Amino acid sequence: KARFASAISAVIERGGSVLIPAFSMGRTQEMLAMLSAMRESGSVPDVDIYTAGFGEVLTEVYDRTAIGTRRMDPGMRLRELDIRPLPRNVTKGAHLKRPGITVVSSGMMAEHTMSFRMAEKMLPYDHHGIFFVGYIDPAMPGHRVVNARKGQILRMTDAGRAIPVACRIERFHFSAHSNRQQLMSMIEKLKPRWTLLVHGELEAARWFEKEIKLRKLPTQVIIPEENKKILLQTQEDTDSP
């Protein structure tokens, strides 16, 4: 967080704007709350923070469900923070003409999304910054951007236009998941009949499989294969006529 705040401040102090591509659910709300708190504390300069799109819609849902769900800050309502809406055309407006921070989807810069269009606009200018805060699939345009270096010519897609890279590009690892030990503690506590290891690297899944066996936990470990159906039967299913 300290490195994140320092990098944002450096861009703003030289007159640039910061683009933060973020997943619409969870990461956008986390970023808006964090950035607002940083601005309030003086960790980042007092500039406008912008958002728009599906993440803004989900932010309203987060506020409506605040009473019935556990929150790190139960009293916070994102709609009460001073967050400004973006113009319909995100490639023009005050958010690019003067220092500011913009949080929009998609987190991986899928083609034609707000973050994709803003990145195309900002990449050639050395006073701007593009900061990634989540996972980026190697097949997505965001992966090309995060690995770009100043001075190179970048195409965000195979058929995209050639863009000279001049802006500051960085990646910050804000985890969206429990760590291995937290997940293992959950398995030990719940003692599930099955443990399906999905949505992760195979090496990590193999680690869990080995660790579960070493701890002799009463669960069947399954590492699903792509496009292969898995039938899970409860004891009641097998006992029924």
C-alpha positions as CSV (number, residue, x, y, z in Angstrom):
1,K,0.0,0.0,0.0
2,A,2.9,2.4,0.8
3,R,4.5,1.7,-2.6
4,F,1.1,2.1,-4.3
5,A,0.5,5.5,-2.6
6,S,4.1,6.7,-3.4
7,A,3.7,5.7,-7.1
8,I,0.4,7.5,-7.4
9,S,1.8,10.6,-5.7
10,A,4.8,10.7,-8.1
11,V,2.5,10.6,-11.2
12,I,0.1,13.3,-9.8
13,E,3.0,15.6,-8.7
14,R,4.3,15.7,-12.3
15,G,0.8,16.6,-13.6
16,G,-0.4,13.2,-14.8
17,S,-3.4,11.0,-14.2
18,V,-3.4,7.4,-12.9
19,L,-5.5,4.7,-14.5
20,I,-6.3,1.7,-12.3
21,P,-7.9,-1.2,-14.3
22,A,-9.9,-3.2,-11.8
23,F,-12.4,-6.1,-11.6
24,S,-15.9,-4.8,-11.3
25,M,-16.9,-6.9,-8.3
26,G,-14.7,-6.6,-5.2
27,R,-11.5,-5.0,-6.4
28,T,-13.2,-1.8,-7.7
29,Q,-14.9,-1.3,-4.3
30,E,-11.6,-2.1,-2.4
31,M,-9.7,0.4,-4.6
32,L,-12.3,3.2,-4.1
33,A,-12.3,2.8,-0.3
34,M,-8.5,2.5,-0.1
35,L,-7.9,5.5,-2.4
36,S,-10.4,7.7,-0.6
37,A,-8.8,6.8,2.8
38,M,-5.3,7.6,1.3
39,R,-6.5,10.9,0.0
40,E,-8.1,11.7,3.4
41,S,-4.9,10.9,5.3
42,G,-2.7,12.7,2.9
43,S,-0.9,9.6,1.6
44,V,-1.9,10.7,-1.9
45,P,-2.6,14.3,-3.1
46,D,-6.1,15.7,-2.8
47,V,-7.2,15.1,-6.4
48,D,-10.5,13.8,-7.9
49,I,-11.2,10.1,-8.0
50,Y,-13.3,8.8,-10.8
51,T,-15.2,5.6,-11.6
52,A,-17.8,4.4,-14.0
53,G,-19.3,1.3,-15.7
54,F,-20.4,-2.0,-14.2
55,G,-18.1,-1.5,-11.2
56,E,-20.0,1.6,-10.3
57,V,-23.3,-0.4,-10.5
58,L,-21.9,-3.1,-8.2
59,T,-20.7,-0.4,-5.8
60,E,-24.4,0.5,-5.3
61,V,-25.1,-3.2,-4.6
62,Y,-22.3,-3.3,-2.0
63,D,-23.8,-0.3,-0.2
64,R,-27.3,-1.8,-0.2
65,T,-26.1,-5.1,1.3
66,A,-23.8,-3.5,3.9
67,I,-26.1,-4.2,6.8
68,G,-26.5,-7.9,6.1
69,T,-22.8,-8.8,5.4
70,R,-19.6,-8.5,7.4
71,R,-17.4,-5.6,6.5
72,M,-13.9,-4.4,7.6
73,D,-15.5,-1.0,8.0
74,P,-19.2,-1.6,8.8
75,G,-20.0,2.1,8.7
76,M,-18.6,2.9,5.3
77,R,-20.9,3.7,2.4
78,L,-19.1,4.1,-0.9
79,R,-21.8,6.4,-2.3
80,E,-21.0,8.9,0.5
81,L,-17.4,9.2,-0.6
82,D,-16.4,12.0,-3.0
83,I,-16.1,9.8,-6.1
84,R,-16.8,11.4,-9.4
85,P,-18.5,9.8,-12.5
86,L,-16.6,9.7,-15.8
87,P,-17.9,11.3,-19.0
88,R,-19.5,9.0,-21.5
89,N,-16.4,9.3,-23.7
90,V,-13.7,8.2,-21.3
91,T,-10.9,9.3,-23.7
92,K,-11.8,13.0,-23.2
93,G,-12.5,15.1,-20.1
94,A,-11.1,16.6,-16.9
95,H,-9.8,13.2,-15.7
96,L,-7.1,13.3,-18.3
97,K,-6.6,17.1,-18.6
98,R,-5.6,17.5,-14.9
99,P,-4.2,15.2,-12.3
100,G,-6.6,12.5,-11.0
101,I,-7.2,8.9,-10.3
102,T,-9.5,6.7,-12.4
103,V,-10.7,3.2,-11.4
104,V,-12.6,1.4,-14.2
105,S,-13.1,-2.1,-15.6
106,S,-11.9,-4.3,-17.0
107,G,-9.0,-5.4,-14.8
108,M,-7.4,-7.2,-17.7
109,M,-8.1,-4.5,-20.3
110,A,-10.4,-6.6,-22.5
111,E,-10.7,-5.0,-25.9
112,H,-13.2,-2.1,-26.2
113,T,-13.6,-1.7,-22.4
114,M,-13.1,1.6,-20.6
115,S,-9.7,0.7,-19.3
116,F,-8.6,-0.5,-22.8
117,R,-9.7,2.8,-24.4
118,M,-8.1,4.9,-21.7
119,A,-4.8,3.0,-21.9
120,E,-4.7,3.6,-25.7
121,K,-5.0,7.3,-24.9
122,M,-2.5,7.5,-22.0
123,L,0.3,5.2,-23.1
124,P,2.1,7.8,-25.3
125,Y,2.4,10.4,-22.6
126,D,5.2,10.2,-20.0
127,H,3.3,12.2,-17.3
128,H,0.5,9.5,-16.9
129,G,0.6,6.2,-15.1
130,I,-1.2,2.9,-15.5
131,F,-1.2,0.7,-12.4
132,F,-2.5,-2.9,-12.4
133,V,-3.8,-4.3,-9.1
134,G,-5.0,-7.8,-9.9
135,Y,-4.4,-10.9,-12.0
136,I,-3.9,-10.6,-15.7
137,D,-4.4,-13.5,-18.1
138,P,-1.5,-13.8,-20.6
139,A,-4.0,-13.8,-23.5
140,M,-5.5,-10.4,-22.5
141,P,-4.4,-7.0,-23.7
142,G,-3.5,-6.0,-20.2
143,H,-0.7,-8.5,-20.1
144,R,0.9,-6.8,-23.1
145,V,0.6,-3.4,-21.4
146,V,2.0,-4.5,-18.0
147,N,5.0,-6.0,-19.7
148,A,5.6,-3.0,-22.0
149,R,8.7,-0.8,-21.6
150,K,9.2,2.8,-22.3
151,G,10.3,3.5,-25.8
152,Q,8.8,0.4,-27.4
153,I,6.0,0.3,-29.9
154,L,3.0,-1.6,-28.5
155,R,0.0,-3.2,-30.1
156,M,-2.6,-4.0,-27.5
157,T,-4.2,-6.6,-29.8
158,D,-2.8,-8.3,-32.9
159,A,-4.8,-6.0,-35.1
160,G,-4.5,-2.9,-32.9
161,R,-2.8,0.3,-33.8
162,A,0.9,0.8,-33.0
163,I,1.3,2.9,-29.8
164,P,4.6,4.4,-28.6
165,V,5.0,3.6,-24.8
166,A,6.0,6.5,-22.6
167,C,3.8,6.4,-19.5
168,R,4.7,4.8,-16.2
169,I,3.5,1.2,-15.9
170,E,3.5,-0.8,-12.7
171,R,1.9,-3.8,-11.1
172,F,0.8,-4.1,-7.4
173,H,-0.1,-7.4,-5.9
174,F,-3.3,-6.9,-3.9
175,S,-4.5,-10.4,-3.2
176,A,-8.1,-11.2,-3.7
177,H,-7.9,-14.7,-2.2
178,S,-7.2,-16.4,1.1
179,N,-3.7,-17.8,1.3
180,R,-2.8,-21.5,1.4
181,Q,-2.8,-21.9,5.2
182,Q,-6.2,-20.1,5.5
183,L,-7.7,-22.4,2.8
184,M,-6.2,-25.5,4.5
185,S,-7.6,-24.4,7.9
186,M,-11.1,-24.2,6.2
187,I,-10.8,-27.8,4.9
188,E,-9.7,-29.0,8.4
189,K,-12.6,-27.2,10.0
190,L,-15.4,-28.2,7.6
191,K,-14.1,-31.8,6.8
192,P,-15.9,-31.8,3.5
193,R,-16.6,-35.1,1.7
194,W,-14.9,-33.7,-1.4
195,T,-12.4,-31.0,-2.0
196,L,-12.3,-29.8,-5.6
197,L,-9.2,-27.8,-6.5
198,V,-10.1,-25.4,-9.3
199,H,-9.2,-21.9,-10.6
200,G,-5.5,-22.1,-9.9
201,E,-2.2,-23.3,-11.2
202,L,-1.7,-27.1,-11.3
203,E,1.4,-26.8,-9.1
204,A,-0.6,-25.2,-6.4
205,A,-3.4,-27.8,-6.7
206,R,-0.8,-30.6,-6.4
207,W,0.5,-29.0,-3.2
208,F,-2.9,-29.0,-1.7
209,E,-3.5,-32.6,-2.7
210,K,-0.2,-33.7,-1.1
211,E,-0.8,-31.6,2.1
212,I,-4.3,-33.0,2.6
213,K,-3.0,-36.5,2.3
214,L,-0.1,-35.8,4.8
215,R,-2.6,-34.4,7.3
216,K,-4.9,-37.5,6.7
217,L,-8.0,-35.3,6.3
218,P,-11.2,-37.3,5.6
219,T,-11.9,-35.7,2.2
220,Q,-11.6,-36.9,-1.4
221,V,-9.4,-34.6,-3.4
222,I,-10.4,-34.0,-7.0
223,I,-8.5,-31.9,-9.5
224,P,-11.0,-31.4,-12.3
225,E,-10.1,-31.7,-16.0
226,E,-11.3,-29.1,-18.5
227,N,-14.6,-29.9,-20.1
228,K,-15.0,-33.1,-18.0
229,K,-18.1,-33.5,-15.9
230,I,-17.9,-34.6,-12.3
231,L,-20.8,-36.4,-10.5
232,L,-20.8,-35.9,-6.8
233,Q,-23.2,-38.2,-4.9
234,T,-24.1,-37.8,-1.3
235,Q,-24.8,-40.8,0.9
236,E,-28.5,-40.1,0.7
237,D,-28.3,-40.3,-3.1
238,T,-26.6,-43.8,-3.0
239,D,-29.1,-45.1,-0.3
240,S,-32.2,-44.1,-2.2
241,P,-34.1,-46.7,-4.2
